Amino acid sequence: MKTSSAPTRDQIIGLIGDVDDATVMTILGTGASYVEIEEAARWAGGEAIAAIEPVRLSGPASAVYDILDRKST
């Protein structure tokens, strides 16, 4: 289910995998919608390649990407 409203904890985990509650709360704190978190997760997973998708993330999606990128290092 894709929605532009605030996602639930279970929806976030469904998109990005098993993460701790602090990460979920940090992501919720960005104000990102389900769709924005989904987009950030695709980018963090390497699915978005600059040559194919020249558009950069911005706003809440960018903030979520930064959180996911920090978790992967």
C-alpha positions as CSV (number, residue, x, y, z in Angstrom):
1,M,0.0,0.0,0.0
2,K,1.5,3.3,-1.1
3,T,0.3,6.4,0.7
4,S,1.5,10.0,1.1
5,S,0.6,10.0,4.8
6,A,2.9,9.2,7.7
7,P,4.0,5.6,7.5
8,T,3.7,3.1,10.3
9,R,6.7,1.4,12.0
10,D,5.7,-1.8,10.2
11,Q,5.6,-0.1,6.8
12,I,9.1,1.4,7.3
13,I,10.5,-2.0,8.3
14,G,8.8,-3.5,5.3
15,L,10.6,-1.0,3.1
16,I,14.1,-0.9,4.6
17,G,14.3,-4.1,6.5
18,D,14.8,-4.9,10.2
19,V,16.1,-1.7,11.9
20,D,16.0,-0.6,15.5
21,D,13.3,1.7,16.9
22,A,15.7,4.6,17.1
23,T,16.2,4.5,13.4
24,V,12.5,4.2,12.8
25,M,11.9,7.3,15.0
26,T,14.7,9.2,13.2
27,I,13.1,8.4,9.9
28,L,9.6,9.4,11.2
29,G,11.2,12.7,12.4
30,T,12.0,13.6,8.8
31,G,8.3,13.9,8.0
32,A,8.9,11.6,5.0
33,S,5.9,9.9,3.4
34,Y,5.8,6.3,2.5
35,V,6.6,7.1,-1.1
36,E,9.6,9.2,-0.1
37,I,10.9,6.5,2.2
38,E,10.4,4.0,-0.6
39,E,12.4,6.2,-3.0
40,A,15.2,6.7,-0.5
41,A,15.4,2.9,0.1
42,R,15.7,2.3,-3.6
43,W,18.6,4.8,-3.8
44,A,20.3,3.4,-0.7
45,G,20.0,-0.1,-2.3
46,G,21.8,1.1,-5.4
47,E,18.7,0.9,-7.6
48,A,19.0,4.5,-8.7
49,I,21.9,5.2,-11.0
50,A,22.7,8.8,-11.9
51,A,23.0,8.0,-15.6
52,I,19.5,6.5,-15.6
53,E,17.9,8.7,-13.0
54,P,19.5,12.1,-13.2
55,V,17.1,13.6,-10.6
56,R,18.6,13.9,-7.2
57,L,16.7,13.3,-3.9
58,S,15.5,16.3,-2.0
59,G,13.6,17.2,1.1
60,P,12.5,14.3,3.4
61,A,13.6,11.6,0.9
62,S,17.1,13.0,1.0
63,A,17.1,13.0,4.8
64,V,16.0,9.4,4.9
65,Y,18.7,8.4,2.4
66,D,21.3,10.1,4.6
67,I,20.0,8.0,7.6
68,L,20.1,4.8,5.6
69,D,23.5,5.6,4.2
70,R,24.9,6.2,7.7
71,K,23.4,2.8,8.9
72,S,25.2,1.0,6.0
73,T,28.7,2.2,6.9
